[in-house]
Amino acid sequence: ISSGLDQRDVFYFNLDDPILLESLKSPVEFLEFIELNRKSRAYVFIDEVQRLENPGLFLKYIYDLKRDLKLIVTGSSSLEIRAKITESLTGRKKLFQLFPFDFSEFVTAKWKAASEICEKLEVSKKGDFMEMLAAFKAIYHSTIDNLLAEYLVYGGYPRVVLEPNPERKIIHLREIFTSYMQKDVKDFFRIENTTGYNNLIKVLSQQIGNLVNISELSNTLGLHKATIEKYINLLEGTFMFQRLTPFYKNVRREISKMPKIFAMDLGMRNFAAGNFNDITHRGDRGEMAENFVFTELKRIIEMPGKIHFWRTQAKAEVDLIVELPDKIIPAEVKFSAMRSPKASRSFKSFITTYQPDNGLLFTKEFIGQSQENKTRVLFMPLWSFLFNLSQSGLL
């Protein structure tokens, strides 16, 4: 509309409204309504499309008529949408995953001047990413530290981000979690043992950044191992958690097959874990920082790129390994105070073994770099994701 599109050509249907849901039962009548009211090409938004009895066939019928319109359909139950529309719309659709705000989007929503400040710095310090970080830190370190602390505790769901009151933030997170349990878990999957499912979520929330042992979980929760596997698959499919597999080049030496677990939103994780204490007073702040780096990297790394972790039989471990078609980048996360650019023994071991061009070490606030053989190791604050790491050539 702001670019000149006639607002009469934009249609929005929220199918949580039973009246609108009833009106969309017939695709023929639906199209007649659009044709009668549009002036030019129509842009039709249908929210909660999974409420339709057969949304796949409904959309296929409209698509195959080749009318002058674009359909954008959304819904809060991702698995239900895929189950109901994927087969019918083969070759007729593009799928988009809408994640919560990443850190850059969060900062932009909270601090209106942030985008302009970052753009000016990127222009003035072009080609020197580390110098740009130092210039930003010198002026804005207090502001960005406070924003990072808030993001780590409350996460990136837009409604939570835009709520200024901390108590109301928690209420919104409870509503999101309850809605998720109702829509995706209870209604769609019909899980009867919701207590066991909830307990698994709580235990996994307390294990972020750590290995997942199915046998231990089974003993702890009193659930069969097959049930644990099924539930974790559902938690991944509904974007609560994601497993991270180990990085293999020499299978005989890198023997760990257990995955790590990470939450897809730290606000939801902290609600499930029942802990909204400030980041500076938490024993799990290191795990939260690692989870933060994982989710930020996940937004940046596109297929066929992958993210793993590295662990050897000798217990050498690197938090995250970014595997791209043409390079491998190890990434470590250290939330403790750092005074000099010193990498861990495990990090150096990976560098010696695989000789990457760059290694990334994310810190609480330290900025610096070192050279390990032929590898340049960059020490960057967690808030570096405010800037575009992929455009900087680091990823």
N, C-alpha and C positions, 0 to 999 in steps of 0.2 A: 504493500500500500504506500509506504514512504517513497518508493521508486516510481510511483505514478500508476500502479495497478488500481483499477476501479474496485472499490471494496465490495461492490455488488457481485463481483466474480469470485469472492472468497466465501466458502461455506464451511461451517463447523458443526459437527454432530457429536454430542457426548452421549454415548449409549448407556451410561448409568441412569439416564432419564428414561423411565419406562415408556413415556409417550413417544419420544424420538425412536426408541427401540422398536416400537410397534410400527412406526411410519416407514421403517427401513426393511420391513419383511418382504416387500416386493421390489426387486431391482428395476422392474419396468416403471413402476410408479415413482421410484426414487429418481430415475433418469428424467422422467417427464417433469418433475419438480425443478431439477437443475436447469433443464433446457428452457423452461418458462421464465426463470428468474435471472439467468446469466446474461451479460451483455457481450462478453467475448469469451476467451478461454477460461474455463472454470478451474479453480483450485479447491479441492474438496478434502477436508480433514475429518476423519472418523476416529474418535477416541473410544477406547475400550471396545474395539472391534470384535473381540472374542465373545462378546455378549450375543452376537448374531448366532442363529441356530447353525448355519453353515457358511461362515464368512468366506471361506475359500472359493466356493462355487459362486457366491454373490459377487465377489470381486472379479472372478474370471469372466463372468457373464458381461460385466461392464467393460472390462479391458478388451474383450474380443470384438466388441461393437465399434472400436476405434473412434470413439467420440472425442471431441476437442476438450479434454479435461485431464487433470493430473490428480491422482488419488494419493493421499498421505494417510496411512492408517497406523494407529498407535494403541498400546494397551499396557496395563501394569502387570499382567500375567504373561511373562515372556514365553514360558513353555507352552501355555495354552494357545497362544497365538501361533507358535510354530506348529503345534500339533494339528491345528484346525485349518491352516492356510497353505502350508509348505507344498504339499503334493499337488494341490489344484493349481498353484501359481508357478509351477516350474517354468523357467524361462521368461516369466512375466513380472518379476519383482526385483527390487534391490532391498537388502536388509541392512538396517542400521542399529547398532547398540547404543543406547543413551545411558552413559555412565553418570554418576554424581559428578559435581564440579571437581576438576583436578585443581591443583594448588594455584595455578595461574588464574583460572576462572574464579576461584574462591577469592583471591586477592583483588581481582578486578571488581567483583561484586561488593567487597567491603571497603575498598580504597579507590575512589574514582580516579585519582590522579596517577595510579600505578602504571597504566598502559602507556601514557604519554611519557612518564619518567623513564620507563624501560626502553621505549623506542628512541628517545634522545640519547641514552647511554649507548645503545647498540650502534647508533650512527657515529657518535663521537669516539667510541673505542673500537671501531670496526677492526676485526682481525685479532684483537687481544681480549679473549674471553675472560681470563683471570684478572686482568687490569680492570675490566668492566665490573666484575664482582667486587673488587676492592673499593672502587669508587662508590658503588651503591652502598656497601656496608658502612663506609665512613660517614654517610649522611643519614641513612635510613635503618640502621641496625636495630634500634629499639622498636620501631614500628613493625618491621618484618618479623622480628622474634616473637612479638605478641600475636601477630596473625598466625604464624606457624604453630604456636602453642594452642591456639583456639582450634585450628584445623585438625591437629593431631587428636584432640579430645572429642570434638563434636562432628568431624567428618564433613562431607561435601554435598549432602542432600540439599537442594536449593531452599526448600522451606525452612530447614534448620539453619542454613547459612544466613538467611535474611532476617531471622528472628534475633533481636538484640538481647533478650532476657535469657540467661542461662537455664533457669528453671523451665521456661517455655520450650527451650531447645530440647530438653529431655522429654517433655510431653509430646512434642512432635515426633521424636525418634520412637517413642512408645507407640504412637499411632501408626507410623510406617511399619514397624515390626509386627504389630498386631494385624494390620491389613495384609502384610505378606503372609503371615501364618494362616489367615482366613482364606485369602484368594488362591494362593499357589499351593499351599500345603493341605489344608483341610478340605477345601472345595474340589480342587483339581486332582490331587493325588490320593485323597481319602485315606490319609494316614491315621490309623486308629490310635496308635501309641504315641500321641502327641507329647506326653511327658518324657518318654525316652528320646524323642526327636529334639525336644527343647533342651534336655540335659546334654545331648551331644553338641548342640550349638554352643552351650555354655562352656563345655570342656574344650572344644576347639578354639573358642575365643580366648581362652587362657593359654593356648599353645601356639599362638601365631609366631612364625619365624622358626618353629621347631619341627622336628621330625614327627610324623604321624605313624604310630604303631597300632595297627588294627587289632591285634591280639590284646594289647594292653587296654585299648578302649573298650573292647568286648568285656574284659574282666571287670573294668571299672564301672561300666554302665549296666552290666547284666543283659546285654543285647548280643544276639548271634552275630558272628563276623560278617555273614552275608547281608544282614540287616544294616550293619554299620556301613558297608560298602555302598549299599543302595541309598542310604540317607546322605552320605557324602556326595554321591553322584547328583542327588537332587539339590543339595546345597550349592554345588557348582553350577548346575543348570539354572538356578534361580539367583545367581550372582551374590550369594552370601559369602562364599569362600572360594578359593582356588588352590589346587595342589600344584606344587612346583617339583618337577622331576630332577634327578641328578644329571650332571653333565658327564658324558662318557666320550672318551677317546681311546682309552686303554681299559677295557672292561675288566681285565684280570686284577688291576690295581684299584680301580675306583668301584668298589664292590657295593656301595650302599644303594639299595633299591627302594628304600622307604622315601616317600615324598615329604617335602615341607608343606605347611599349610599357611595361607595368608587370607586375611579378610579383604573383601572388595571395598568396604567403607569402614573407616575407623570409628565413626560415630555409632554405627550399628553394632560394631564389635564391642565397643565400650558399654553400650546398653545391655548387650547379652552377657557381658562379664560383670555388669553391675558396678562399674567404676568410672566416675567422671572427675576424679581428682586432677588437679593441675599437673601438667607433665613433669614439672621440676620435683614433685614429691612422689613420684611413682617408681616402683621397682621394675616395672615392665617398659620403661621409656626406651630402652635399647631395642626391644622387639617392636615397639610402635614405630620407631624411626625406620627400622628395616622394612616394615610393612608399608610405610609411606613411600619409600624409595621404590619398592616393587610395583605398587599401583601406578606411580608416576611413570616408571619405565614401560609398564604395560600399555599405557596410552600412547607412548611414542613409537614403540617397536611395532612395525607392521609386518604382516606375513610376507615372506616366509621366515622372518626373524623369530627367534625364540628366546625365552629366559629360563635359565636353570640355576642350580647351585652346585658347588663342587665340594666333594668330601672324599678323602682317600682312606685307605686301610690304616695309614699311619696317623689318622685324625686331623690331617691338614684340611682346613675348610675355608672357602670363600663364600660370602653371603649370596651373591648373585652373579651369574655369568650371562652376558648378552651375546647370543650367537646369531650373527648376521651372515648372509651368503658369502661375503668377502672378508670378514674379520670376526675376531672374538674379543670381547671387552670384559674384564673382571671388574666387579664393583663391590666395595666393602662399605659398611655403615658403622660409624663410631660416634655415639652421642655424648661420650665423655669429653672433658676438656682436653685440648691438644695444643702443645706449644711449639712443636717442630714437625716437619713433614717426614714422618717415620712410618713406614708400612709394616704390617705384621709379618711374622715368619711365614705363615700360611700363604699370605698374599704374594710374598717374594717367591715362594715355592711354585705357585701357579705360573708366575711370570717366567721363572727359569724353565719350566716344563713346556710352556706353549708360546712364549716370546711374542705377546701381543704388542701392537704399536702404542696403545694407550691403556692405562688402568685408571679407574675412578674411585676415589675414596671420599665418601660423603661424611661431613663432620657437623658438629653442633654449630660452629661459627668460624673455624680455622680456614684460612685460604693460603695455599702454597703449592709447590710442586717439587718433585724430585725425579731422579733418573735411576732406573734399575736396569742395568745392562742396556738393551736397546729400547726399553719401554719407558715412556714418559708417564709418570703417575701424578695425577691432578687431585689436589685436596680442595674440596668445594663444600660450602655450607649446604645443608638440606634445602634451603630456600633457593638454591641455584635453579631449581625447576621453574622458577618464575620466568626465566629466560629460555629461549629455544635451544635446547642442547643439540638437537638434530641439525639445525642450521649452523651451529658453531663448528660442526665437523667432528664433534666428540662421539657421536653415535651414527 
